């Protein structure tokens, strides 16, 4: 691997020093829970939270007990009685205040996230601002969240209204935790719901920052509660609790199935944003320079640890060799390094266990007959800690669609290349996986762009683009990639119930029985 020049030692050391200051409160004592505005030290089992950067201990965390989870759920239920009645204009004011405070603390949030998740500064420095944007977007929709339709007939005035569903569980993942927490919590609050938030046990720190920001902004006690813990214990207690009316979950597909089963006895509504094995299809008539930039960005940014990453490259056979040669050169040049180094493009993976999983696919690729064109092992880039979870950006070529490396979600900086002959084969390969979250398509033929987009089994398609999000549009997938849609008013379809009121005009006939 080749690596670019890092900024001066003094500059990087200054950023690391600021990170130590931001992280110091989390090392002072075990991280507990926030329930009804009160900090609970917690009585559950302790577990370690170590930085993926160098394996250093960031602090200890308490696994919430069933009783502590119940306290949080009941606090959310009590707060819902009054929060649901808060006018939309007031909710808008509070949520904009949250956004203001996020922006004011964006640097601190980014420093904490980099050290807690291993994500590179170049991405995390923008993630907090995207979180503020999420709050502003849904804040402005709060006054109209309850609006419905007028559906009159000759004899009745029918009108619909939307009402908040109640206390909701928000269970968020470890890859970009702050931004994804805002993506769920902001619409829930705008709708009038209350929240119990359980962040991922591998990246719990920024959730505590967000909870503090919301308290400072004036969000009433009990409206947002925070419980830390392991999915099998604290998470299960939360998704099963009868006070919780809905669960919004982001994570892997297997866990999503468990969340769905856990909520079934209490008939919880579930929103599942799950995994993906997303194809990027490059036809021979595409703008290959722009396609190459997008292919590299959409798998190697964020360490490849995102559900919408395009982890399968389907490239037309007529351009395969020259496109892959250019691609391999770009992958070799990717800069692996400390996440706080602004030159770093790929940082360490979240956890040693996940690191081992990602590395295990090199053996699988060899066994299946694919070629490891680039990477495949642990990174030895200059300046990184050997105790960190660093993986070389990896490129698998000469693969077939049925191989495990082309079927399973690896969730790391790993790209698998599969050639195709024509449009029909491209569609067949793209759809030939269990997932259906996103698809990316590069072509100069507008007819083909529409044909292939309509044929792909995926909830979101980007044509001649990487993942450029427009917040009013629906976000979600098909098949094993989940249930439901986020974004715009689609979020309110989950967090709110629709009620119809039929008001008679007094002119319709009523059947008379027993006369």
C-alpha positions as CSV (number, residue, x, y, z in Angstrom):
1,X,0.0,0.0,0.0
2,X,1.2,3.6,-0.6
3,X,0.3,6.3,1.9
4,X,0.2,10.1,1.6
5,X,2.0,12.6,3.8
6,X,0.2,13.2,7.1
7,X,-0.1,16.7,8.5
8,X,2.6,17.9,10.8
9,X,3.1,15.9,14.0
10,X,2.2,19.0,16.0
11,X,-1.2,19.4,14.2
12,X,-2.1,15.8,14.7
13,X,-1.0,15.8,18.4
14,X,-3.1,18.9,19.0
15,X,-6.2,17.2,17.7
16,X,-5.4,14.1,19.7
17,X,-5.1,16.3,22.8
18,X,-8.5,17.8,22.2
19,X,-9.9,14.3,21.8
20,X,-8.5,13.3,25.2
21,X,-10.2,16.3,26.8
22,X,-13.5,15.4,25.1
23,X,-13.2,11.8,26.2
24,X,-12.1,12.4,29.8
25,X,-15.6,12.5,31.3
26,X,-16.3,9.0,30.0
27,X,-13.2,7.6,31.8
28,X,-14.2,9.1,35.1
29,X,-16.7,6.3,36.0
30,X,-18.9,3.7,34.4
31,X,-21.4,5.1,31.8
32,X,-24.9,4.5,33.1
33,X,-28.3,5.7,31.9
34,X,-30.5,8.8,31.7
35,X,-34.0,8.2,32.9
36,X,-36.6,10.9,33.4
37,X,-33.9,13.5,33.5
38,X,-31.9,11.7,36.1
39,X,-28.6,10.0,35.7
40,X,-28.7,6.4,36.9
41,X,-25.3,5.0,37.7
42,X,-26.7,1.5,36.9
43,X,-26.6,-1.8,38.7
44,X,-26.0,-4.1,35.8
45,X,-22.9,-5.9,34.6
46,X,-19.9,-3.8,33.5
47,X,-18.3,-4.1,30.1
48,X,-15.4,-2.3,28.5
49,X,-15.5,0.3,25.7
50,X,-12.1,0.3,23.9
51,X,-11.0,2.5,21.1
52,X,-10.5,0.8,17.7
53,X,-7.6,3.2,17.1
54,X,-5.2,1.6,19.5
55,X,-7.2,-0.7,21.8
56,X,-7.0,1.8,24.7
57,X,-9.8,1.8,27.3
58,X,-12.1,4.7,26.8
59,X,-14.2,3.7,29.9
60,X,-16.6,1.2,31.4
61,X,-20.3,0.9,30.6
62,X,-23.2,-0.5,32.5
63,X,-25.5,-3.1,30.9
64,X,-29.0,-1.9,31.8
65,X,-31.0,-4.3,34.0
66,X,-34.6,-5.2,33.1
67,X,-35.7,-3.0,36.0
68,X,-33.7,0.0,34.6
69,X,-35.1,-0.5,31.2
70,X,-38.6,-0.7,32.6
71,X,-38.0,2.6,34.5
72,X,-37.0,4.2,31.2
73,X,-40.0,2.9,29.4
74,X,-42.4,4.0,32.1
75,X,-40.8,7.5,32.1
76,X,-41.4,7.7,28.4
77,X,-45.0,6.6,28.9
78,X,-45.6,9.3,31.6
79,X,-43.9,12.0,29.5
80,X,-46.0,11.1,26.5
81,X,-49.1,12.3,28.2
82,X,-47.9,15.9,28.1
83,X,-45.4,15.9,25.2
84,X,-48.1,14.8,22.7
85,X,-50.1,17.9,23.6
86,X,-47.1,20.3,23.1
87,X,-48.0,22.5,20.1
88,X,-46.1,21.8,16.9
89,X,-44.7,25.3,16.9
90,X,-43.1,24.7,20.3
91,X,-41.7,21.4,19.3
92,X,-40.2,23.1,16.2
93,X,-38.6,25.7,18.5
94,X,-37.1,23.1,20.8
95,X,-35.8,21.0,17.9
96,X,-34.1,24.0,16.3
97,X,-32.5,24.7,19.6
98,X,-31.1,21.1,19.6
99,X,-29.7,21.7,16.1
100,X,-28.1,25.0,17.3
101,X,-26.3,23.2,20.1
102,X,-25.2,20.3,17.9
103,X,-23.6,22.8,15.6
104,X,-21.9,24.5,18.5
105,X,-20.4,21.2,19.7
106,X,-19.7,19.7,16.3
107,X,-16.0,19.6,16.8
108,X,-16.3,17.8,20.2
109,X,-18.8,15.3,18.7
110,X,-16.6,14.5,15.8
111,X,-13.5,14.0,18.0
112,X,-15.4,11.6,20.3
113,X,-16.9,9.7,17.3
114,X,-13.5,9.3,15.6
115,X,-12.0,7.7,18.7
116,X,-15.0,5.6,19.6
117,X,-15.8,4.3,16.1
118,X,-12.5,4.6,14.1
119,X,-14.2,6.6,11.4
120,X,-12.0,9.2,9.6
121,X,-12.2,12.9,10.6
122,X,-12.9,13.8,7.0
123,X,-16.3,12.1,7.3
124,X,-17.1,12.6,11.0
125,X,-16.5,16.3,10.9
126,X,-19.5,16.5,8.7
127,X,-21.6,13.9,10.4
128,X,-22.6,16.1,13.4
129,X,-23.6,18.9,11.0
130,X,-25.8,16.3,9.1
131,X,-27.3,15.5,12.5
132,X,-28.2,19.1,13.0
133,X,-29.7,19.2,9.5
134,X,-31.9,16.2,10.5
135,X,-33.2,18.0,13.5
136,X,-33.9,21.2,11.5
137,X,-35.7,19.3,8.7
138,X,-38.1,17.5,11.0
139,X,-38.5,20.6,13.3
140,X,-40.0,22.5,10.4
141,X,-42.4,19.6,9.8
142,X,-43.6,19.4,13.4
143,X,-46.4,22.0,13.1
144,X,-48.0,20.1,10.2
145,X,-47.3,16.5,11.4
146,X,-50.9,15.9,12.5
147,X,-52.4,17.2,9.2
148,X,-54.6,14.8,7.3
149,X,-57.1,14.8,4.4
150,X,-60.6,15.8,3.8
151,X,-62.6,13.0,2.2
152,X,-66.2,14.0,1.9
153,X,-69.1,12.0,0.6
154,X,-72.7,13.1,-0.1
155,X,-73.8,12.2,3.4
156,X,-70.7,12.5,5.6
157,X,-67.7,14.8,6.1
158,X,-64.7,12.5,6.5
159,X,-61.4,13.9,7.7
160,X,-58.2,12.2,8.8
161,X,-55.7,13.3,11.4
162,X,-52.4,11.8,12.5
163,X,-51.6,11.3,16.1
164,X,-48.3,10.2,17.7
165,X,-48.2,6.4,18.3
166,X,-46.7,6.7,21.8
167,X,-43.3,5.8,23.5
168,X,-40.9,4.3,20.9
169,X,-37.6,2.4,21.2
170,X,-34.8,3.7,19.1
171,X,-32.0,1.1,18.7
172,X,-29.1,2.5,16.8
173,X,-25.9,1.0,15.3
174,X,-22.2,1.6,15.7
175,X,-21.0,2.8,12.3
176,X,-22.1,6.5,12.3
177,X,-24.0,6.5,15.6
178,X,-24.6,10.2,16.2
179,X,-26.0,11.0,12.8
180,X,-28.1,7.8,12.7
181,X,-29.5,8.6,16.2
182,X,-30.7,12.0,15.0
183,X,-32.2,10.4,11.9
184,X,-34.6,8.4,14.2
185,X,-35.0,10.6,17.2
186,X,-35.7,13.9,15.4
187,X,-38.9,12.7,13.6
188,X,-40.1,10.8,16.6
189,X,-40.0,14.0,18.7
190,X,-41.4,16.1,15.9
191,X,-44.4,13.7,15.7
192,X,-45.0,14.0,19.4
193,X,-43.6,10.6,20.5
194,X,-41.3,10.0,23.4
195,X,-38.2,7.9,23.1
196,X,-36.0,5.3,24.9
197,X,-32.7,5.2,23.0
198,X,-30.3,2.3,23.2
199,X,-27.1,2.9,21.4
200,X,-24.9,0.1,20.2
201,X,-22.6,-1.3,22.9
202,X,-19.5,-0.9,20.7
203,X,-20.0,2.9,20.3
204,X,-22.0,4.3,23.2
205,X,-20.3,7.7,23.7
206,X,-22.0,10.1,21.3
207,X,-25.4,9.1,22.4
208,X,-24.6,10.5,25.8
209,X,-23.5,13.8,24.1
210,X,-26.8,14.0,22.2
211,X,-28.9,13.3,25.3
212,X,-27.0,16.1,27.1
213,X,-27.6,18.5,24.2
214,X,-31.3,17.7,24.2
215,X,-31.6,18.4,28.0
216,X,-29.7,21.6,27.6
217,X,-32.0,22.6,24.7
218,X,-35.0,22.3,27.1
219,X,-36.5,19.0,25.9
220,X,-38.6,18.0,29.0
221,X,-37.5,15.2,31.3
222,X,-38.6,11.8,30.3
223,X,-39.2,12.7,26.6
224,X,-35.9,11.2,25.7
225,X,-34.4,8.5,27.9
226,X,-31.1,6.7,27.3
227,X,-30.2,3.1,28.4
228,X,-26.8,1.5,27.6
229,X,-26.3,-2.1,27.3
230,X,-25.9,-5.3,25.3
231,X,-28.5,-6.2,22.7
232,X,-29.3,-9.6,24.1
233,X,-30.0,-8.2,27.5
234,X,-30.9,-4.5,27.6
235,X,-32.0,-4.4,24.0
236,X,-34.3,-7.4,24.4
237,X,-35.8,-6.0,27.6
238,X,-36.5,-2.8,25.7
239,X,-38.0,-4.2,22.6
240,X,-40.3,-6.5,24.7
241,X,-41.5,-3.9,27.1
242,X,-45.3,-3.4,26.8
243,X,-45.1,0.4,27.3
244,X,-43.1,0.7,24.1
245,X,-45.5,0.9,21.1
246,X,-42.9,0.8,18.3
247,X,-39.3,-0.1,17.7
248,X,-37.1,1.7,15.2
249,X,-34.0,-0.5,14.7
250,X,-30.9,0.0,12.5
251,X,-28.5,-3.0,12.3
252,X,-27.9,-6.3,10.7
253,X,-30.6,-8.4,9.2
254,X,-30.4,-11.3,11.6
255,X,-30.8,-9.0,14.6
256,X,-33.7,-7.3,12.9
257,X,-35.5,-10.6,12.8
258,X,-35.0,-11.0,16.5
259,X,-36.3,-7.5,17.1
260,X,-39.4,-8.3,15.1
261,X,-40.0,-11.5,17.1
262,X,-39.5,-9.8,20.4
263,X,-42.1,-7.2,19.6
264,X,-44.7,-9.6,18.3
265,X,-46.4,-10.6,21.6
266,X,-47.2,-6.9,22.3
267,X,-48.0,-6.2,18.6
268,X,-45.3,-3.5,18.3
269,X,-44.9,-1.7,15.1
270,X,-41.4,-2.2,13.8
271,X,-39.2,-0.2,11.4
272,X,-36.1,-2.2,10.3
273,X,-33.2,-0.6,8.5
274,X,-31.0,-3.6,7.9
275,X,-28.1,-4.8,5.8
276,X,-27.2,-4.6,2.2
277,X,-25.0,-6.1,-0.5
278,X,-25.6,-3.3,-2.9
279,X,-24.5,-3.4,-6.6
280,X,-22.9,-0.7,-8.6
281,X,-23.5,-1.5,-12.2
282,X,-21.1,0.1,-14.8
283,X,-22.1,-0.2,-18.4
284,X,-19.6,0.4,-21.2
285,X,-21.3,3.6,-22.3
286,X,-20.9,5.3,-18.8
287,X,-18.7,8.3,-18.0
288,X,-16.0,6.0,-16.7
289,X,-14.0,8.7,-14.9
290,X,-17.0,9.7,-12.8
291,X,-18.1,6.1,-12.3
292,X,-14.6,5.2,-11.0
293,X,-14.7,8.1,-8.5
294,X,-18.1,6.9,-7.2
295,X,-17.2,3.2,-7.1
296,X,-14.1,4.0,-4.9
297,X,-16.0,6.5,-2.7
298,X,-19.0,4.3,-2.0
299,X,-17.1,1.3,-0.6
300,X,-14.0,2.7,0.9
301,X,-15.4,5.8,2.6
302,X,-16.6,5.3,6.2
303,X,-14.3,2.2,6.3
304,X,-16.9,0.4,4.2
305,X,-19.0,0.2,7.4
306,X,-22.4,1.4,6.1
307,X,-25.5,-0.3,4.9
308,X,-25.7,1.6,1.6
309,X,-22.1,0.9,0.5
310,X,-21.8,-0.5,-3.0
311,X,-19.8,-3.6,-2.1
312,X,-20.4,-5.4,-5.4
313,X,-19.1,-3.9,-8.6
314,X,-20.8,-5.3,-11.7
315,X,-18.8,-4.1,-14.7
316,X,-19.5,-4.9,-18.4
317,X,-17.1,-7.4,-19.9
318,X,-16.1,-5.1,-22.7
319,X,-14.5,-2.6,-20.3
320,X,-13.8,-4.9,-17.4
321,X,-10.0,-5.2,-17.7
322,X,-9.1,-1.6,-18.2
323,X,-11.7,-0.4,-15.6
324,X,-10.5,-2.8,-13.0
325,X,-6.8,-2.0,-13.6
326,X,-7.6,1.7,-12.9
327,X,-9.7,0.7,-9.9
328,X,-6.9,-1.4,-8.4
329,X,-4.4,1.5,-8.8
330,X,-6.8,3.8,-6.9
331,X,-7.3,1.2,-4.1
332,X,-3.6,0.8,-3.6
333,X,-3.3,4.6,-3.2
334,X,-5.9,4.8,-0.4
335,X,-4.5,6.4,2.7
336,X,-4.9,4.3,5.8
337,X,-4.2,6.0,9.1
338,X,-5.2,7.5,12.4
339,X,-8.8,8.7,12.1
340,X,-7.9,12.2,13.4
341,X,-5.4,12.7,10.6
342,X,-7.2,14.8,8.0
343,X,-5.3,12.9,5.2
344,X,-6.7,9.6,6.4
345,X,-9.3,8.0,4.0
346,X,-9.6,4.6,5.8
347,X,-9.4,4.2,9.5
348,X,-9.6,1.3,11.9
349,X,-12.7,-1.0,12.0
350,X,-15.0,-0.8,15.0
351,X,-14.0,-3.8,17.0
352,X,-11.5,-6.7,17.0
353,X,-14.3,-9.2,16.5
354,X,-15.6,-7.4,13.5
355,X,-12.0,-6.9,12.2
356,X,-11.5,-10.7,12.3
357,X,-14.7,-11.2,10.5
358,X,-13.7,-8.9,7.6
359,X,-10.3,-10.5,7.4
360,X,-11.7,-14.0,7.3
361,X,-13.1,-13.3,3.8
362,X,-9.6,-13.3,2.3
363,X,-9.4,-17.1,2.9
364,X,-13.0,-17.5,1.7
365,X,-12.1,-15.6,-1.5
366,X,-9.1,-17.8,-2.2
367,X,-11.0,-21.0,-1.5
368,X,-13.7,-19.9,-3.9
369,X,-11.3,-19.2,-6.7
370,X,-11.4,-15.4,-6.7
371,X,-8.3,-13.2,-7.0
372,X,-7.1,-10.9,-4.2
373,X,-6.0,-8.1,-6.4
374,X,-5.3,-5.6,-3.6
375,X,-5.1,-6.0,0.2
376,X,-6.7,-8.8,2.1
377,X,-4.8,-8.5,5.3
378,X,-4.0,-6.2,8.3
379,X,-2.7,-2.8,7.4
380,X,0.9,-1.9,8.4
381,X,0.6,1.8,7.4
382,X,3.1,4.1,9.0
383,X,2.1,5.7,12.2
384,X,-0.8,3.4,13.2
385,X,-1.0,1.3,16.3
386,X,-0.5,-2.5,16.0
387,X,-3.2,-2.7,18.6
388,X,-5.7,-0.9,16.3
389,X,-8.2,-2.7,14.1
390,X,-6.7,-1.6,10.8
391,X,-7.5,-3.6,7.6
392,X,-6.0,-3.0,4.2
393,X,-8.5,-1.7,1.6
394,X,-9.2,-4.9,-0.3
395,X,-10.3,-5.7,-3.9
396,X,-11.5,-9.1,-5.0
397,X,-11.6,-9.8,-8.7
398,X,-12.4,-12.7,-11.0
399,X,-15.5,-13.4,-8.8
400,X,-18.8,-15.0,-9.7
401,X,-22.2,-13.9,-8.4
402,X,-22.8,-17.1,-6.4
403,X,-19.6,-16.7,-4.3
404,X,-19.9,-15.9,-0.7
405,X,-17.8,-12.7,-1.2
406,X,-20.5,-11.6,-3.7
407,X,-23.5,-12.7,-1.5
408,X,-22.7,-11.9,2.1
409,X,-22.5,-8.5,3.8
410,X,-18.8,-8.1,4.7
411,X,-19.3,-4.5,6.1
412,X,-15.7,-3.4,5.6
413,X,-13.4,-1.7,3.0
414,X,-13.8,-4.7,0.7
415,X,-15.0,-4.6,-2.9
416,X,-15.9,-7.7,-5.0
417,X,-15.9,-7.3,-8.8
418,X,-18.1,-9.5,-11.0
419,X,-18.2,-9.1,-14.9
420,X,-21.4,-9.2,-16.9
421,X,-22.1,-9.5,-20.6
422,X,-25.3,-7.5,-21.2
423,X,-28.2,-5.7,-19.5
424,X,-30.1,-8.9,-18.7
425,X,-27.2,-10.5,-17.0
426,X,-26.5,-7.3,-15.0
427,X,-30.0,-7.3,-13.7
428,X,-29.9,-11.0,-12.8
429,X,-26.6,-10.6,-10.9
430,X,-27.8,-7.4,-9.1
431,X,-31.0,-9.1,-7.9
432,X,-29.4,-12.4,-7.1
433,X,-28.8,-11.7,-3.4
434,X,-30.9,-11.8,-0.3
435,X,-30.7,-8.0,0.2
436,X,-32.4,-5.1,-1.6
437,X,-31.4,-1.8,0.0
438,X,-29.8,0.3,-2.7
439,X,-28.5,0.1,-6.3
440,X,-26.2,2.3,-8.3
441,X,-26.2,2.5,-12.0
442,X,-23.8,4.1,-14.5
443,X,-24.9,4.5,-18.1
444,X,-25.2,7.1,-20.8
445,X,-28.4,5.6,-22.2
446,X,-31.5,7.2,-20.5
447,X,-33.7,4.3,-21.7
448,X,-31.4,1.7,-20.1
449,X,-31.2,3.9,-16.9
450,X,-35.0,3.7,-16.5
451,X,-35.3,0.0,-17.5
452,X,-32.7,-1.2,-15.1
453,X,-33.8,1.1,-12.3
454,X,-37.3,-0.4,-12.5
455,X,-36.0,-3.9,-12.7
456,X,-33.8,-3.8,-9.7
457,X,-35.1,-5.2,-6.4
458,X,-34.0,-2.4,-4.2
459,X,-35.6,0.4,-2.4
460,X,-33.3,3.2,-3.6
461,X,-31.6,3.6,-7.0
462,X,-29.0,6.2,-7.8
463,X,-28.3,6.8,-11.5
464,X,-25.0,8.3,-12.5
465,X,-24.5,9.2,-8.8
466,X,-23.1,8.1,-5.5
467,X,-25.4,8.1,-2.4
468,X,-26.5,11.7,-2.5
469,X,-29.4,12.0,0.0
470,X,-32.4,14.3,-0.4
471,X,-34.1,14.4,3.0
472,X,-37.7,14.5,1.8
473,X,-37.3,11.3,-0.2
474,X,-38.0,7.8,1.1
475,X,-35.1,5.8,2.5
476,X,-35.4,2.0,3.0
477,X,-35.1,-1.4,1.4
478,X,-36.7,-4.6,0.2
479,X,-36.2,-8.2,1.1
480,X,-33.7,-8.8,3.9
481,X,-32.8,-5.1,3.9
482,X,-35.7,-4.1,6.0
483,X,-39.3,-2.9,6.5
484,X,-40.5,0.7,6.2
485,X,-39.3,4.0,5.0
486,X,-37.6,7.0,6.6
487,X,-37.3,10.5,5.3
488,X,-39.8,13.4,4.8
489,X,-43.4,12.5,5.7
490,X,-42.6,8.8,5.2
491,X,-41.1,8.9,8.7
492,X,-44.4,10.1,10.2
493,X,-46.1,7.0,8.7
494,X,-44.2,5.1,11.3
495,X,-44.3,7.4,14.3
496,X,-47.9,8.3,13.9
497,X,-51.3,6.7,13.7
498,X,-53.9,7.8,11.1
499,X,-57.4,8.3,12.4
500,X,-60.6,8.9,10.3
501,X,-63.5,10.9,11.7
502,X,-66.8,10.5,9.9
503,X,-69.2,13.3,10.7
504,X,-72.8,12.7,9.4
505,X,-74.7,15.6,7.7
506,X,-77.9,14.1,9.1
507,X,-79.3,13.2,5.6
508,X,-78.5,9.5,5.2
509,X,-81.0,6.8,5.9
510,X,-80.4,4.5,8.9
511,X,-81.8,0.9,8.8
512,X,-84.5,0.4,11.5
513,X,-84.6,-2.9,13.2
514,X,-87.0,-4.2,15.8
515,X,-89.8,-1.8,14.9
